[in-house]
Amino acid sequence: MALFRRPVPAVQADLALRTVGEKAVAGTRVEILPDGVAPRDDVRIADLPERWALATAHHVVVERDGDPLVRRWCDVDHAAVDAQINVLTIRWADGTPPTRLHLVDRTPQAFARTLRERVVASVVHRESADLPGGGTVRVAIRRDERDELFSEVLGDGHVDLSDPATKAVVQATESRARSAVGLPL
């Protein structure tokens, strides 16, 4: 039995080809929300500017005023949907402020599912460690769009690398993670 895959609308396909030269796999209409701003209940979807969030094989693309936001899947640290208000928050591994998107389509499941699948597929291995001064460090071995592996070290805001004990734990955790997948130390 073959599964039916609905083609993406032409506007989404065009945006994906224009921005990253790839086919759109899934997309949804969005309203970009500044930090701390809730979606507006009093606005009809038809009155909002037409903006899209797209998933391609290697990128997430968010249409916005000016240049679109284009990031690789391996740039995503975490993404979560608040189902009560239908807001997707994407946290970036490089510390860029999170992107908050109000999912205005009635059925954004294909986009959310594809986003999750692509981010999970980019994570090859994970390690974490508690730090001597408090806090946690996470090391992820990620796969980029060229299928190359790299390590990513993320702290929770309490990482003081000037402390020799903390630096030693961070380096040991990264070494363990890299060694687990055969990357040079």
Secondary structure, DSSP 8 states (H G I E B T S, - for coil): ---------HHHHHHHHHHHSS-EEEEEEEEEE-TT----TTS-GGGS---EEEEESSEEEE--SSS-EEEEGGGEEEEEEETTTTEEEEEETT----EEEEE-SS--HHHHHHHHHHHHHHEEEEEEEE-TTS-EEEEEEEE-TTS-EEEEEEE-S---TTSHHHHHHHHHHHHHHHHHTT---
